[in-house]
Amino acid sequence: QVQLVESGGGLVQAGGSLRLSCAASGSILRFNTMDWYRQAPGKQRELVATIFSTGSTKYADSVKGRFTISRDNAKNTVYLQMNSLKPEDTGVYSCRVFGQIPYWGQGTQVTVSS
């Protein structure tokens, strides 16, 4: 069983920055992919960013150039640095890790005011 604990969400003005963290119980080296998803009110959950075991990354078009996903294997943590935030970035952000099966965190709320 894998426990994932997200932190770093909050309320920020448009143009501001936040850094989300997702700490895993145990080594993250066993995971093929680590992702950040978000779900805005009344909308479907969407994939925001992925980091692969190789270190390569992939982003949704809506966040390219503004968000950066990274991982610290020593701390068993994946991060999402979010810059130039927009009101449409508001939502619950959740991390997901995938080894043989997916595991999800509980989510952290990000609210961007205009």
C-alpha positions in Angstrom: 0.0 0.0 0.0 1.3 3.5 -0.9 0.4 6.6 1.0 0.5 9.9 -0.8 0.2 13.2 1.1 -0.1 16.4 -0.9 0.6 19.9 0.5 1.2 23.4 -0.6 -2.2 24.4 -1.9 -3.8 27.7 -0.9 -5.2 31.0 -2.0 -3.1 33.1 -4.3 -3.7 36.1 -6.5 -3.5 35.8 -10.3 0.1 36.1 -11.4 1.4 34.5 -8.2 3.1 31.2 -7.6 2.6 28.1 -5.5 4.6 24.9 -5.1 2.8 21.7 -4.5 4.4 18.7 -2.9 3.4 15.0 -2.9 5.2 12.9 -0.4 5.1 9.1 -0.8 5.5 6.5 1.8 8.6 4.6 0.6 10.8 4.9 -2.4 9.4 6.6 -5.5 12.0 4.8 -7.7 9.5 1.9 -8.1 7.0 4.1 -9.9 7.0 4.4 -13.7 5.1 7.6 -13.8 4.1 10.3 -11.3 1.4 12.7 -12.3 -0.4 15.8 -11.1 -4.1 16.1 -12.0 -6.6 18.8 -11.2 -10.3 19.1 -11.1 -12.2 22.3 -11.3 -15.7 22.7 -10.0 -18.2 21.2 -12.4 -15.4 19.9 -14.7 -13.8 16.6 -15.4 -10.4 15.8 -13.8 -7.6 16.6 -16.2 -4.0 15.6 -16.4 -1.7 18.6 -15.8 1.8 17.1 -15.7 3.7 13.9 -15.8 7.3 12.9 -14.9 8.5 9.5 -16.0 11.1 7.3 -14.3 13.6 8.5 -17.0 13.1 12.1 -15.8 11.4 13.2 -18.9 8.3 15.3 -18.5 5.0 16.1 -20.2 2.5 18.9 -19.7 -1.0 19.9 -20.7 -1.0 22.7 -23.2 -2.8 25.0 -20.8 0.2 24.9 -18.3 3.2 24.7 -20.6 5.8 27.3 -19.8 4.2 28.1 -16.4 4.3 24.8 -14.5 7.2 22.5 -13.8 7.0 19.0 -12.4 10.1 17.6 -10.7 11.0 14.8 -8.3 13.4 14.3 -5.4 14.1 10.6 -5.1 16.0 11.1 -1.8 12.9 12.7 -0.3 10.4 10.4 -2.1 8.6 13.5 -3.2 7.2 14.9 -6.4 6.7 18.6 -6.8 4.6 20.9 -9.0 5.9 24.5 -9.3 3.2 26.7 -10.5 4.0 30.2 -11.8 2.0 32.9 -13.4 -1.2 31.4 -12.0 -4.5 32.2 -13.6 -8.1 32.0 -12.1 -8.7 29.0 -14.5 -6.0 27.1 -12.6 -8.3 26.9 -9.6 -9.2 23.4 -8.6 -8.3 20.4 -6.4 -4.8 19.1 -7.3 -4.1 15.5 -6.8 -1.0 13.4 -7.4 -1.0 9.9 -8.8 1.8 7.4 -8.9 1.8 4.4 -11.1 3.9 1.3 -10.7 1.9 -1.9 -11.2 -1.3 -0.1 -10.1 -2.2 3.5 -9.6 -2.3 5.2 -6.2 -3.9 8.6 -5.5 -3.4 11.3 -2.9 -6.3 13.0 -1.2 -5.8 16.3 -3.1 -5.0 19.9 -2.1 -7.1 22.9 -3.0 -5.6 25.7 -5.2 -7.6 28.9 -5.5 -6.5 31.7 -7.8 -8.3 35.0 -7.4 -8.5 37.6 -10.1 
